[in-house]
Amino acid sequence: MTTGEFETGRNMTQIIVAIAIIGIVGVAGVVIILNPFGGTEPGQTLTVLTRHDVAIMTAYETAFLASDIAAEYHITDIVWKSQDGGFWDDVIAAGGVDVLWGGGPTLFDQMQRDGNLEALNSTKMLEILDRVPDEIAGADMKREDANSDVVWVAAAISTFGFTVNHAFLDANSLPTPNNWTHLAQPLWGSLLPTATIAMGNAPKTTSNTRIYEIITQGMGWTNGWITLARMAGSARLYQGSVETQAAVENQEVGVAMSIDFYGYSTQANNPDCEYILPENESIVNGDPIAIVKDTPKMALAEAFLDYVLSAEGQAVWFTPGVNRMPVLESAFQTPVGLTKADLYEFFNQTKSNVGVDFNDTLSLEINTAFTAYFEAVFNDAHDNLVLCWDALVTAYFDTHITLEQLNTWAIMMGTPVNATYESTSRQFTVDFARVINNDMIYDSGFYYDMQTAWTAAANAQYLATLADLNAFLSA
């Protein structure tokens, strides 16, 4: 028996039970030392399913395993599982996952809907949750279930904006934008076929999807999709948020859609770059952490949350290459936090941010249909979208059409399309997205058929707009 087996502060009932088990098993001639926190001595492993990148995994694994909390609970290893959110249900169902971390509120609301989250209602968890504010800048930092028990809590906060590369902008006589509306102006298509904007394909990046949801909720559904069509016409689409961010850092484009911590990192790595929070057109997100329902390592999972939601654990967000905004202000009172005056100033700006009144419930209700539609009409039909938008922009700058006329054709180009559903032509409205969302989640054949129909309709709409413009110019 090792000397650290029953450390000071552990529950005496657990000690007695463990000794009794040792005695019983010992009668059979085999002695197994049981850890009252789940598993056997000497080392415990915690498994975390995450959407975080390698830099965050490395920083937190190193810091946590060196912490007093990890030592107390004999946790000597973290196994990380990294999967697209669409596969989380399957990974959890396969067993062995203890903690879910990162990926945004909509993904965690989906996990709650699917019965994967443990209620955080133990005495220990209630003490931990008390450290976190209920909301920041109007955004929920905790989500409750039908019993009013918290099921996920924010471990960091995020804003959504864009990163600009001033060298690209200056070289091409482009201004510094300050909101999404600005990026929909024809000016950003003036270099076509050279793209000026980087956008992530919605199904491949939860952070870029949140930006597109902000635009459609903040501007209204139809106006939002028209704005996105104009932006996408000036953009190159990338299959992930990392690739999208790299495009602006490497000066391939002048502007990229960005979650704030990617913006901070790029700004730190490249002096030509700057992260911009759109004026009155963004939101604050609490990026969640949760415990998997019925994990046999509940005490270990709670210990991990205890660390992540401590001032010490929150300060790990300041690690170079991570650069995320903590949810706890106490992180800025730690030794490393005191050196982050610039981030603390941004933290205070974020808390007072006046942004879009965002509906998380709506996001959950339509998310799969939303991302599939984005991919179908912008990614898969991108060539014809660019062809149409380029023609409109060129005609405008050649003074063959007015801005008002360009806007009219842009409405024709970007208005959500129709597709046949149950023998009826249905436009992609909010209500229709709600109707089909579950089928889009669970029926891959239906998903494919809808995307195919939307892409065909979008291509036809872009070419019809182009034909209408050409007919006008030829008259």
C-alpha positions as CSV (number, residue, x, y, z in Angstrom):
1,M,0.0,0.0,0.0
2,T,1.4,3.4,-1.0
3,T,1.7,6.1,1.6
4,G,-0.4,8.5,-0.6
5,E,-3.3,6.2,-0.9
6,F,-5.6,7.8,1.6
7,E,-4.7,11.5,1.7
8,T,-5.8,14.0,4.3
9,G,-9.3,15.4,3.5
10,R,-10.7,12.3,1.8
11,N,-14.1,11.0,3.0
12,M,-13.6,8.6,5.9
13,T,-16.6,6.4,4.7
14,Q,-14.7,5.9,1.4
15,I,-11.6,4.9,3.3
16,I,-13.5,2.3,5.4
17,V,-15.2,0.9,2.2
18,A,-11.9,0.7,0.4
19,I,-10.2,-1.1,3.4
20,A,-13.1,-3.5,3.6
21,I,-12.8,-4.3,-0.1
22,I,-9.1,-4.9,0.3
23,G,-9.8,-7.3,3.1
24,I,-12.4,-9.2,1.2
25,V,-10.4,-9.5,-1.9
26,G,-7.3,-10.4,0.1
27,V,-9.0,-13.5,1.4
28,A,-9.0,-14.8,-2.1
29,G,-5.3,-14.2,-2.2
30,V,-5.4,-11.2,-4.5
31,V,-5.0,-7.7,-3.2
32,I,-6.3,-4.8,-5.4
33,I,-5.9,-1.3,-4.2
34,L,-9.0,0.7,-5.2
35,N,-9.1,4.5,-5.6
36,P,-12.4,5.9,-4.2
37,F,-12.5,8.4,-7.1
38,G,-12.9,5.7,-9.7
39,G,-10.3,3.3,-11.0
40,T,-7.2,1.7,-9.5
41,E,-4.0,3.2,-8.1
42,P,-1.6,4.6,-8.8
43,G,-2.5,6.8,-11.8
44,Q,-5.9,8.0,-13.0
45,T,-6.8,9.0,-16.5
46,L,-9.4,11.5,-17.5
47,T,-10.9,11.5,-21.0
48,V,-11.9,14.8,-22.6
49,L,-13.9,15.2,-25.9
50,T,-13.1,18.6,-27.3
51,R,-13.3,21.0,-30.2
52,H,-10.3,22.8,-28.9
53,D,-7.0,22.9,-30.8
54,V,-3.7,21.2,-29.9
55,A,-2.3,24.4,-28.3
56,I,-5.1,24.5,-25.8
57,M,-4.9,20.8,-25.1
58,T,-1.2,21.0,-24.5
59,A,-1.3,24.1,-22.3
60,Y,-4.1,22.7,-20.1
61,E,-2.7,19.1,-19.9
62,T,0.7,20.5,-18.8
63,A,-0.7,22.9,-16.2
64,F,-3.4,20.6,-14.8
65,L,-1.2,17.5,-14.3
66,A,1.2,19.7,-12.4
67,S,-1.5,21.1,-10.1
68,D,-2.3,20.2,-6.5
69,I,-5.8,19.1,-7.6
70,A,-4.5,16.5,-10.1
71,A,-2.1,15.2,-7.4
72,E,-4.9,15.0,-4.8
73,Y,-7.0,12.9,-7.2
74,H,-4.1,10.8,-8.5
75,I,-4.8,12.1,-12.1
76,T,-1.7,11.4,-14.1
77,D,-2.9,11.5,-17.7
78,I,-5.5,13.2,-19.9
79,V,-6.7,11.4,-23.0
80,W,-8.0,13.9,-25.6
81,K,-10.6,13.0,-28.2
82,S,-11.0,15.6,-31.0
83,Q,-14.0,15.1,-33.3
84,D,-16.3,17.3,-35.4
85,G,-19.4,18.1,-33.4
86,G,-21.6,16.0,-35.7
87,F,-19.9,12.8,-34.4
88,W,-20.0,13.7,-30.6
89,D,-23.2,11.6,-30.0
90,D,-21.5,8.5,-31.5
91,V,-18.2,9.1,-29.6
92,I,-20.1,9.5,-26.3
93,A,-22.3,6.5,-26.9
94,A,-19.1,4.4,-27.5
95,G,-18.2,5.1,-23.8
96,G,-15.2,6.3,-22.0
97,V,-15.7,10.0,-22.2
98,D,-15.8,12.0,-19.0
99,V,-15.7,15.7,-19.9
100,L,-16.9,17.7,-22.9
101,W,-15.1,21.0,-23.5
102,G,-15.3,23.7,-26.2
103,G,-17.3,24.0,-29.4
104,G,-19.8,26.7,-28.5
105,P,-23.3,26.9,-26.9
106,T,-25.2,25.3,-29.8
107,L,-23.2,22.1,-29.8
108,F,-23.6,21.8,-26.0
109,D,-27.3,22.5,-26.2
110,Q,-27.5,19.7,-28.8
111,M,-25.7,17.4,-26.3
112,Q,-28.3,18.4,-23.6
113,R,-31.1,17.7,-26.1
114,D,-29.6,14.3,-26.7
115,G,-29.3,13.4,-23.0
116,N,-25.5,13.5,-22.8
117,L,-25.0,16.0,-20.0
118,E,-24.8,15.4,-16.3
119,A,-26.6,17.9,-14.0
120,L,-23.9,19.9,-12.1
121,N,-25.8,19.9,-8.8
122,S,-23.4,18.3,-6.3
123,T,-22.3,20.4,-3.3
124,K,-18.8,20.7,-4.8
125,M,-20.1,21.7,-8.3
126,L,-22.5,24.3,-6.8
127,E,-19.5,25.9,-5.1
128,I,-17.6,25.9,-8.3
129,L,-20.5,27.3,-10.3
130,D,-20.8,30.1,-7.9
131,R,-17.5,31.6,-9.1
132,V,-18.9,32.1,-12.6
133,P,-21.3,35.0,-13.4
134,D,-24.7,34.0,-14.7
135,E,-24.3,36.2,-17.7
136,I,-21.8,38.6,-19.4
137,A,-22.9,41.3,-21.8
138,G,-26.4,39.7,-21.8
139,A,-25.1,36.3,-22.8
140,D,-25.7,33.2,-20.6
141,M,-22.7,31.8,-19.0
142,K,-24.7,28.8,-17.7
143,R,-27.4,26.6,-19.2
144,E,-30.1,25.0,-17.0
145,D,-32.2,21.9,-17.7
146,A,-35.9,21.5,-17.1
147,N,-35.2,20.9,-13.4
148,S,-33.3,24.2,-13.1
149,D,-30.0,22.3,-12.7
150,V,-27.0,23.7,-14.5
151,V,-25.8,21.3,-17.2
152,W,-23.0,23.4,-18.8
153,V,-21.0,26.4,-17.7
154,A,-18.7,28.7,-19.6
155,A,-15.0,28.2,-19.2
156,A,-14.1,31.1,-21.5
157,I,-15.8,33.9,-23.3
158,S,-15.6,34.7,-27.0
159,T,-16.5,37.5,-29.4
160,F,-16.9,37.2,-33.1
161,G,-15.6,39.6,-35.6
162,F,-12.9,39.8,-38.3
163,T,-9.2,40.1,-38.6
164,V,-7.8,42.5,-41.2
165,N,-4.3,42.6,-42.8
166,H,-3.4,46.2,-43.2
167,A,-0.6,45.5,-45.6
168,F,-3.2,43.9,-48.0
169,L,-5.7,46.7,-47.5
170,D,-3.1,49.4,-48.1
171,A,-1.6,47.7,-51.2
172,N,-5.1,47.5,-52.7
173,S,-6.4,50.9,-51.5
174,L,-9.1,49.3,-49.4
175,P,-10.4,50.9,-46.2
176,T,-10.5,49.2,-42.7
177,P,-14.0,47.8,-42.3
178,N,-15.9,48.2,-39.0
179,N,-18.9,45.9,-39.5
180,W,-20.5,43.2,-41.6
181,T,-22.5,45.7,-43.6
182,H,-19.3,47.3,-44.8
183,L,-18.0,44.0,-46.0
184,A,-21.1,43.5,-48.3
185,Q,-20.2,46.7,-50.2
186,P,-19.2,46.3,-53.9
187,L,-15.8,47.7,-53.1
188,W,-14.8,44.3,-51.7
189,G,-15.5,42.7,-55.0
190,S,-13.5,45.2,-57.0
191,L,-10.4,42.9,-57.2
192,L,-12.3,39.9,-58.5
193,P,-11.3,37.3,-59.5
194,T,-8.9,37.9,-56.6
195,A,-10.8,37.4,-53.3
196,T,-10.5,40.0,-50.6
197,I,-12.3,38.1,-47.9
198,A,-11.9,34.7,-46.3
199,M,-15.0,32.9,-45.0
200,G,-15.2,29.4,-43.5
201,N,-17.6,26.9,-44.9
202,A,-20.3,26.7,-42.3
203,P,-20.5,22.9,-41.6
204,K,-16.7,22.9,-41.1
205,T,-16.4,25.7,-38.5
206,T,-18.7,26.4,-35.5
207,S,-17.1,29.8,-35.0
208,N,-17.7,31.0,-38.5
209,T,-21.2,29.6,-38.4
210,R,-21.9,31.7,-35.3
211,I,-20.9,34.8,-37.3
212,Y,-23.4,33.8,-40.1
213,E,-26.1,33.3,-37.4
214,I,-25.3,36.7,-35.9
215,I,-25.7,38.3,-39.4
216,T,-29.0,36.5,-40.1
217,Q,-30.5,37.2,-36.7
218,G,-29.2,40.7,-36.4
219,M,-30.2,41.9,-39.9
220,G,-33.3,39.8,-40.3
221,W,-33.4,36.4,-42.1
222,T,-33.7,37.6,-45.7
223,N,-31.5,40.6,-45.4
224,G,-28.9,38.5,-43.6
225,W,-28.7,35.9,-46.4
226,I,-28.4,38.7,-49.0
227,T,-25.6,40.2,-47.0
228,L,-23.8,36.9,-46.8
229,A,-24.3,36.3,-50.5
230,R,-22.6,39.6,-51.3
231,M,-19.8,38.8,-48.8
232,A,-19.3,35.3,-50.2
233,G,-19.2,36.7,-53.7
234,S,-16.1,38.7,-52.7
235,A,-14.6,35.8,-50.8
236,R,-12.7,32.6,-51.0
237,L,-14.2,29.8,-48.9
238,Y,-12.1,27.7,-46.7
239,Q,-12.8,24.3,-45.1
240,G,-12.1,25.3,-41.5
241,S,-11.6,28.2,-39.2
242,V,-7.8,27.7,-39.0
243,E,-7.4,27.8,-42.7
244,T,-9.7,30.9,-42.9
245,Q,-7.5,32.7,-40.3
246,A,-4.3,31.7,-42.0
247,A,-5.4,33.3,-45.2
248,V,-5.5,36.8,-43.7
249,E,-2.3,36.2,-41.7
250,N,-0.5,35.1,-44.8
251,Q,-1.9,38.1,-46.8
252,E,-3.9,36.0,-49.2
253,V,-6.9,38.2,-48.4
254,G,-7.5,41.4,-46.6
255,V,-10.2,40.3,-44.1
256,A,-11.1,37.0,-42.5
257,M,-14.0,35.9,-40.3
258,S,-12.5,35.4,-36.8
259,I,-13.4,34.3,-33.3
260,D,-11.6,36.6,-31.0
261,F,-8.8,34.3,-29.8
262,Y,-7.7,33.6,-33.4
263,G,-7.7,37.3,-33.9
264,Y,-5.6,37.9,-30.8
265,S,-3.1,35.3,-31.9
266,T,-2.8,36.6,-35.5
267,Q,-2.4,40.1,-34.2
268,A,0.4,38.9,-31.9
269,N,2.1,36.9,-34.7
270,N,1.8,39.5,-37.5
271,P,2.1,43.2,-36.8
272,D,0.2,44.0,-40.1
273,C,-2.9,42.3,-38.6
274,E,-5.7,43.6,-36.3
275,Y,-8.7,41.9,-34.8
276,I,-11.8,44.1,-35.0
277,L,-15.1,43.7,-33.1
278,P,-17.9,44.8,-35.4
279,E,-19.7,47.9,-34.0
280,N,-23.0,46.8,-32.5
281,E,-23.0,43.7,-34.7
282,S,-21.5,41.0,-32.6
283,I,-22.3,39.0,-29.5
284,V,-20.5,37.5,-26.5
285,N,-20.5,33.7,-26.2
286,G,-19.8,31.6,-23.2
287,D,-17.7,28.6,-24.4
288,P,-18.9,25.6,-22.4
289,I,-17.5,22.8,-20.4
290,A,-19.7,20.0,-19.1
291,I,-19.5,16.5,-17.6
292,V,-20.8,13.5,-19.5
293,K,-23.9,11.9,-18.0
294,D,-23.2,8.9,-15.8
295,T,-19.4,8.9,-16.2
296,P,-17.9,6.5,-13.6
297,K,-15.2,9.1,-13.0
298,M,-17.5,11.8,-11.7
299,A,-15.2,13.0,-8.9
300,L,-12.3,13.2,-11.3
301,A,-14.4,15.2,-13.8
302,E,-15.5,17.6,-11.1
303,A,-11.9,18.0,-10.1
304,F,-11.0,19.0,-13.6
305,L,-13.8,21.5,-13.7
306,D,-12.7,22.8,-10.3
307,Y,-9.2,23.5,-11.8
308,V,-10.4,25.0,-15.1
309,L,-12.8,27.3,-13.2
310,S,-10.2,28.5,-10.7
311,A,-8.1,31.7,-11.1
312,E,-5.0,29.5,-11.6
313,G,-6.8,27.4,-14.3
314,Q,-8.3,30.5,-16.0
315,A,-4.8,32.1,-16.3
316,V,-3.8,29.2,-18.6
317,W,-5.8,30.9,-21.3
318,F,-3.0,33.5,-21.4
319,T,-0.5,30.9,-22.6
320,P,1.3,32.1,-25.8
321,G,-0.4,30.5,-28.8
322,V,-3.7,30.2,-26.9
323,N,-4.6,33.8,-26.1
324,R,-8.2,33.3,-25.0
325,M,-10.4,35.5,-22.9
326,P,-11.1,33.9,-19.4
327,V,-14.6,33.9,-18.0
328,L,-13.4,34.8,-14.5
329,E,-12.0,38.3,-13.9
330,S,-9.9,36.8,-11.1
331,A,-7.6,35.4,-13.8
332,F,-6.3,39.0,-14.3
333,Q,-5.2,39.1,-10.7
334,T,-2.8,36.2,-11.1
335,P,0.9,36.9,-11.7
336,V,0.6,36.2,-15.4
337,G,-2.7,38.0,-15.6
338,L,-1.2,41.2,-14.2
339,T,1.0,41.3,-17.3
340,K,-2.0,41.3,-19.6
341,A,-3.2,44.9,-19.3
342,D,-4.2,44.9,-23.0
343,L,-6.4,41.8,-22.7
344,Y,-7.9,43.1,-19.5
345,E,-8.9,46.3,-21.3
346,F,-10.5,44.2,-24.0
347,F,-12.2,42.0,-21.3
348,N,-13.8,45.1,-19.9
349,Q,-14.8,46.3,-23.4
350,T,-16.3,42.9,-24.1
351,K,-18.4,43.0,-20.9
352,S,-19.9,46.3,-22.0
353,N,-20.4,45.2,-25.6
354,V,-23.7,46.2,-27.1
355,G,-24.5,43.7,-29.7
356,V,-27.1,41.6,-31.4
357,D,-30.0,40.1,-29.3
358,F,-29.1,36.6,-30.1
359,N,-31.5,33.6,-29.8
360,D,-29.7,30.5,-28.8
361,T,-32.9,28.4,-28.9
362,L,-33.4,29.3,-32.5
363,S,-29.8,28.4,-33.3
364,L,-30.4,24.9,-31.8
365,E,-33.7,24.5,-33.7
366,I,-32.3,25.1,-37.1
367,N,-28.5,24.6,-36.9
368,T,-28.1,21.6,-39.2
369,A,-30.4,23.0,-41.8
370,F,-28.7,26.4,-41.6
371,T,-25.2,25.0,-42.1
372,A,-26.2,22.7,-44.9
373,Y,-28.0,25.5,-46.7
374,F,-24.9,27.8,-46.4
375,E,-22.7,25.1,-47.9
376,A,-25.1,24.3,-50.7
377,V,-25.7,27.9,-52.0
378,F,-22.3,29.5,-51.2
379,N,-19.6,26.8,-51.1
380,D,-21.0,24.3,-53.7
381,A,-22.4,27.0,-56.0
382,H,-19.5,29.4,-55.5
383,D,-18.3,29.7,-59.1
384,N,-21.6,31.0,-60.4
385,L,-22.0,33.3,-57.3
386,V,-18.7,34.9,-58.0
387,L,-19.5,35.2,-61.7
388,C,-22.7,37.0,-61.0
389,W,-21.3,39.3,-58.2
390,D,-18.3,40.1,-60.3
391,A,-20.5,41.2,-63.2
392,L,-22.6,43.4,-60.9
393,V,-19.6,45.0,-59.3
394,T,-17.9,45.6,-62.7
395,A,-21.0,47.2,-64.2
396,Y,-21.3,49.4,-61.1
397,F,-17.7,50.6,-61.2
398,D,-17.9,51.1,-64.9
399,T,-20.9,53.4,-64.2
400,H,-23.2,51.3,-66.3
401,I,-25.6,50.8,-63.4
402,T,-26.3,52.8,-60.2
403,L,-25.8,51.6,-56.6
404,E,-29.5,51.3,-56.3
405,Q,-29.7,49.1,-59.4
406,L,-26.8,46.9,-58.0
407,N,-28.7,46.5,-54.8
408,T,-31.8,45.4,-56.6
409,W,-30.0,42.7,-58.5
410,A,-28.1,41.7,-55.3
411,I,-31.5,41.0,-53.7
412,M,-32.4,38.8,-56.7
413,M,-29.1,37.1,-56.4
414,G,-29.1,36.5,-52.6
415,T,-32.7,35.9,-51.5
416,P,-33.1,32.4,-50.1
417,V,-33.9,29.9,-52.8
418,N,-36.8,27.5,-53.2
419,A,-36.6,23.7,-53.4
420,T,-39.2,21.0,-53.7
421,Y,-40.2,19.4,-50.4
422,E,-43.1,16.8,-50.3
423,S,-44.1,17.8,-53.8
424,T,-44.3,21.5,-52.9
425,S,-41.8,24.3,-53.7
426,R,-40.7,25.7,-50.4
427,Q,-38.4,28.7,-49.8
428,F,-35.6,28.4,-47.2
429,T,-37.3,30.4,-44.4
430,V,-36.8,30.2,-40.7
431,D,-40.0,28.2,-40.3
432,F,-39.0,25.8,-43.1
433,A,-35.5,25.3,-41.5
434,R,-37.3,24.3,-38.3
435,V,-39.6,21.9,-40.1
436,I,-36.7,20.0,-41.8
437,N,-33.9,20.3,-39.2
438,N,-34.4,16.9,-37.5
439,D,-34.6,15.1,-40.8
440,M,-31.4,16.9,-41.8
441,I,-29.8,15.5,-38.6
442,Y,-30.9,11.9,-38.8
443,D,-31.6,11.2,-42.5
444,S,-28.4,11.4,-44.6
445,G,-30.3,10.7,-47.8
446,F,-32.7,13.6,-47.1
447,Y,-29.7,15.8,-46.2
448,Y,-28.0,15.0,-49.6
449,D,-31.2,15.5,-51.6
450,M,-31.9,18.9,-50.0
451,Q,-28.4,20.1,-50.5
452,T,-28.4,19.0,-54.1
453,A,-31.7,20.8,-54.7
454,W,-30.5,24.0,-53.0
455,T,-27.3,24.1,-55.0
456,A,-29.2,23.6,-58.3
457,A,-31.6,26.4,-57.3
458,A,-28.8,28.7,-56.3
459,N,-26.9,28.1,-59.5
460,A,-30.1,28.9,-61.5
461,Q,-30.7,32.0,-59.5
462,Y,-27.2,33.4,-59.9
463,L,-27.3,32.7,-63.7
464,A,-30.8,34.2,-64.0
465,T,-29.6,37.4,-62.2
466,L,-26.6,37.5,-64.5
467,A,-28.8,37.1,-67.6
468,D,-31.1,39.8,-66.4
469,L,-28.2,42.2,-65.9
470,N,-26.7,41.4,-69.3
471,A,-30.1,42.0,-70.9
472,F,-30.2,45.4,-69.3
473,L,-26.7,46.2,-70.4
474,S,-27.4,45.1,-74.0
475,A,-30.7,47.1,-74.3
